[in-house]
């Protein structure tokens, strides 16, 4: 019972993080598209995602 509860909590946290990252990528793409209307929304989202991923990798390397 306790193991199931812990697993459910961990899955809930991971799902929340995935949703937050997805919303941040979409919001970033929307913001870039709003500031630079000539750039396609898909390209803006990919560009924001690449920068976010790069920052995460740098943070991970810094922590090790």
BELGI-V951992 format. One line per field, one symbol per residue. ss: DSSP state (h for helix, s for strand, l for the rest). psi: psi as a letter, one per 40 degrees, with the letter a starting at -180 (. if undefined). Layout:
BEGIN
ss->???
psi->???
END
This chain:
BEGIN
ss->lhhhhhhhhhhhhhhhhhhhhhhhhhhhhhhhhhhlllllhhhhhhhhhhhhhhhhhhhhhhhl
psi->dddddddddddddddddddddddddddddddddddgeehiddddddddddddddddddddddd.
END
